[in-house]
């Protein structure tokens, strides 16, 4: 028996773009997906655009960042059986602000499969510190690094608890990670925090452009031209298989990020919670993108900043 497939589009939105631009973009994405995830929709006027006939959405009420993220879903395909949020960062909040996950459990109407989706927006300006508007560069960077690490730790614990209590058949962890997913040390960082049971949906990166670079729809193929074309938005998954690998879409007026589109299929029959494997592996660990780890992660036990050229790297 075939298990259900579904298409997911994510866009790390932009808080200061118009509500009209967001509504137009989301309407376009609705034509090609049954699940849409978003960040930076805390603005009430922008958030109001998520309502649409035939679609539901999960988004927390306004509460110091709780409404930052949202998940939209087709009502003829999914029912939302639970939603909530979690404040994640326990350190570094002065410079990083609140980090909250937006969580929901969707139930597939035909098969009964359940899907846990957790979305967040992790701190920016962590892949290289700087900026004259901060009191010192180091204070800025250290605070954001602390916020990032505490958010990952809390998020992992939170998702483990949800997995135990909600018993989903599949899990999607979606984020504006604000770290370049092309870099093996970043992928290892996420694996160290969430465990090897979660896989990265990104395996083959686009041949041109990145999350913050415009352009036409990029064909799938070998890894991109370089780490300057960063991929900072992506999905971790469990209990699913990648049916169509993620790919960047064209630029969106409502965001400074390019959305990405991917298609999944459930890996097990409904009522099989606790599945810990997906299909993929980290085949894109191309040594061209390894670099030197500089953030004190992985096997490094100190807080030194290792040599790294971030002159071509941006953040959002």
Secondary structure, 3 states (H helix, E strand, C coil): CCCCEEEEEEEECCCCCCHHHHHHHHHHHHCCCCEEEEECCCCHHHHHCCCECCEEEECCCCCCCCCCCEEEEECCCEEEEEEEEEECCCCCHHHHCCCEEEEEEEEECCCCCEEEEEEEECCCCCCCCCCCCCCCHHHHHHHHHHHHHHHHHHHHHHHHHHHHHHCCCEEEEEEECCCCCCCHHHHHHHHHHHCCCCEECCCCCECCCCCCCCCCCCCECCCCCCCCCCCCEEEEEECEEEEEEEEEEEECCCCCCEEEEEEEEECCCCCCCCCCCCCCCCCCCCHHHCCCCCCCCCCCCCCCCCCCCCCCCCCC
